[in-house]
Amino acid sequence: MSCKRWSFVLFLCLGLLIIGLMFGDALAQTAVIEQYGTNNTASITQQNPYNDAYIYQGVNNATSYNNQATIEQLGSANENTATITQDGDNNVAKVTQDTGASGNTATITQNATSNNATIYQNGTSGTSFIYQNGVSNVATISQNGTLNTANATQIGSYNKATISQSDLSTNNTAVISQTGDENTADITQDGANSTASIIQNANENFASIYQAGVENTASIVQDEGAYNETAKISQTGSFNNAKVSQAGTNDTVSVNQPGNYNDVTIQQITTTGSSVTVDQSGDSNTAYITQELTTDNVINLTQSGDANTATITQTDTTGNTVGITQSGDDNSVSVSQNGTGYNIADIIQAGTENSADVSQDGNLNYVYINQPGNANAAVAVQTGTSNTIKINQYTDNNYAEVNQNGSSNQANVTQGAYGLYGGYSATIYQSGTGNVATIVQY
C-alpha cells in the first residue's frame, strides 16, 4: 500500500476516534436487566439523552419476591425512558429522572401485594405512570417542572397513592384511579394551570386534592357502592373549579376555595350520613349541591362576597339542615328539601341584589331568612307539620312571601327600619291549624 493511502487510513481512524471521544456520550444507550427468583437487586444509571432502561424482576414467576429495582437517569438529558416490571410480593421499585430536561417517561408495573413504587421527575413534559394490581401497595409520584403528566392506577384493597406536582408547575395533569376497598388517594399541585382527578370505585375510601393558585380544576369521584367515603378539595385562589360525586353511606365532602372565579358541583346520590361544607371566600362564586336519598343531611355553604349563587337540593331526606351565608354582592339562593325530615334552612344575605327561595316539603320545618339591605326578595313555602318562617328584610326594595300549608304554622315578616323606608311588600298565606301571622313594616 502506498504511503499516501496509509496516511489517508491513519487520518480517517484518528478522525473517527476523535469523533467518538467528542460525541460518544451523546449516543443513545439501552440497558436491560432480567432477574428471576427472590431477593434480587437491580440498578441502572444513565447520563445521556435518548436512553432506554428496562428492569424485569420475577415476571410470570410465582415464587418471586423481596426484589429491588432502581433506575437513575441523570444529567441534562432529554427523551429518556425508564420501565420497571415486577411480579411478586414485597418488591420495591424506584425511578429517578433528575435531568431538568424534557420528554422523559417513567413506568412502573407491580403485580401482587405489599409493593412500593416511587417515581421522581425533574423537568418538563415528563410522563409518569404507576400500575399496581394487588393489596397493600404504595404508589408515589413526584414531579417538579411544567407540562408533566402523572397517572397512578391501583386495583385491589388497602392501597395508597400520592401525586405531588410542585415548583409553581404549569399545565400539569394528575390522575389517580383506585378500584377496591379502603384505598387512600392524595394529590398536591402547587402552581398554575393545574388539573387533578381522583377516582375511587369501592368501599371505605378517602380522597384529597390540594391546589395552590391559578386555573385550577379538581374532580373526585367515589362511586360503585361507595361506603365510608370522604372527599376534600382545597383550591387556594385563582380560576377554581371543583366537582365531587359520591354515591353512598357515611359521606363527607369539604371544599374550600378562597377566592377568584370559583365554581363547585357536589352530588351525593344514595347517601346516608351525608354532610357537605363549601367555603368560597369571595369572587364569582357558584355552587350546585344535590343530596338525593339522604338521611342525616347537613349542608353548610359560605360565600363571602361577590357574584354569589347557590342552589341546594336535598330529596327524600331525614335530618336536614342547610345553612348558607352570602356576605354581600349579587346574591341568590334556592333551597329545596323534600320528604319527611327535620328540615331547617337558615339563610343570611348581607347586602346587594339579594334573593332567596326556599321550599321545604314535610315535617318539623323551620326557615329563617335575614337580608339586611338592597334589592331583597324572599319566598319560603313549607307544606305540612310544625312550620315556622321568619323573614327579616331591613330595607331597600323588599318583597317577602310566605306560604305554609298545614299544622302549627307561624310566620313573621319584618321590613324596614335601619335607614328607614324600603319598597315593602309582604304576603302570607297559611292553611290549617294553629296559624299565627305577623307583618311589621317601618
Sequence and secondary structure as in RCSB ss.txt:
>XXXX:A:sequence
MSCKRWSFVLFLCLGLLIIGLMFGDALAQTAVIEQYGTNNTASITQQNPYNDAYIYQGVNNATSYNNQATIEQLG
SANENTATITQDGDNNVAKVTQDTGASGNTATITQNATSNNATIYQNGTSGTSFIYQNGVSNVATISQNGTLNTA
NATQIGSYNKATISQSDLSTNNTAVISQTGDENTADITQDGANSTASIIQNANENFASIYQAGVENTASIVQDEG
AYNETAKISQTGSFNNAKVSQAGTNDTVSVNQPGNYNDVTIQQITTTGSSVTVDQSGDSNTAYITQELTTDNVIN
LTQSGDANTATITQTDTTGNTVGITQSGDDNSVSVSQNGTGYNIADIIQAGTENSADVSQDGNLNYVYINQPGNA
NAAVAVQTGTSNTIKINQYTDNNYAEVNQNGSSNQANVTQGAYGLYGGYSATIYQSGTGNVATIVQY
>XXXX:A:secstr
  HHHHHHHHHHHHHHHHHHHHHGGGS  EEEEEE SSS EEEEEE SSS EEEEEESTT TT BS EEEEEEES
S  S EEEEEEESBS EEEEEEEEEEE  EEEEEEESSS EEEEEEEEES EEEEEEESSS EEEEEEESSS EE
EEEEESSS EEEEEEEEEE S EEEEEEESSS EEEEEEEESS EEEEEEESSS EEEEEEESSS  EEEEEESS
  S  EEEEEESSS  EEEEE SSS  EEEEE SSS  EEEEE S SS  EEEEE SSS  EEEEE B SS  EE
EEE SSS  EEEEE B SS     EE SSS  EEEEE SSB   EEEEE SSS  EEEEEESBS  EEEEE SSS
  EEEEEESSS  EEEEE SBS  EEEEEESSS EEEEEE  TT  B   EEEEEESSS EEEEEE 
